[in-house]
Amino acid sequence: MLIDILYLLGGLVVGLIIGFFVARHFLMKELKKNPPINEEMIKTLMRGMGRTPNQKQVNQLMKQMSKFN
């Protein structure tokens, strides 16, 4: 009886660990395919704040955003 409970708990822990890494892999793959923010979004955001963005500013912001990924 005790050994069955240990098998159950061991299987649960192993399943959680494998599930975590599989989910992480798919999430990273999806984020690379569809990045959360792109240049057009940055330009729209800056226009909304009343600034006219030039390409240098947009590139700097994209570089900063990629550091956090």
C-alpha positions in Angstrom: 0.0 0.0 0.0 2.7 2.5 0.9 4.8 1.6 -2.1 1.8 2.3 -4.3 1.4 5.8 -2.9 5.2 6.4 -3.4 4.9 5.3 -7.0 1.9 7.6 -7.5 3.7 10.6 -6.0 6.9 9.8 -8.0 4.9 9.6 -11.2 3.2 12.9 -10.4 6.4 14.7 -9.7 8.1 13.3 -12.9 4.9 14.2 -14.9 5.0 17.8 -13.6 8.6 18.2 -14.4 8.2 16.9 -17.9 5.1 18.9 -18.4 6.8 22.1 -17.3 9.7 21.7 -19.8 7.3 20.7 -22.7 5.1 23.8 -22.0 8.2 26.0 -21.8 9.5 24.7 -25.1 6.2 25.4 -26.9 5.8 28.8 -25.3 9.3 29.9 -26.4 8.7 28.6 -29.9 5.4 30.5 -30.1 7.1 33.7 -28.8 9.8 33.5 -31.5 7.3 33.0 -34.2 4.9 35.8 -33.0 6.9 38.3 -31.0 4.8 40.3 -28.5 5.8 43.7 -29.9 7.0 44.8 -33.3 8.3 48.0 -34.9 4.8 49.2 -36.1 3.5 48.8 -32.5 6.3 50.9 -31.2 5.7 53.6 -33.8 2.0 53.7 -33.0 2.8 53.9 -29.2 5.2 56.8 -29.7 2.7 58.7 -31.9 0.1 58.2 -29.2 2.4 59.8 -26.8 2.8 62.8 -29.1 6.3 62.0 -30.4 7.2 61.5 -34.1 9.5 58.5 -34.0 12.5 58.1 -36.4 14.0 54.8 -37.3 16.9 55.2 -35.0 14.7 55.5 -32.0 12.6 52.6 -33.1 15.7 50.4 -33.5 17.0 51.4 -30.1 13.7 50.5 -28.5 13.6 47.1 -30.3 17.1 46.4 -29.2 16.2 47.1 -25.6 13.1 44.9 -25.8 15.1 42.0 -27.2 17.4 42.2 -24.2 14.5 41.3 -21.9 13.6 38.2 -23.9 
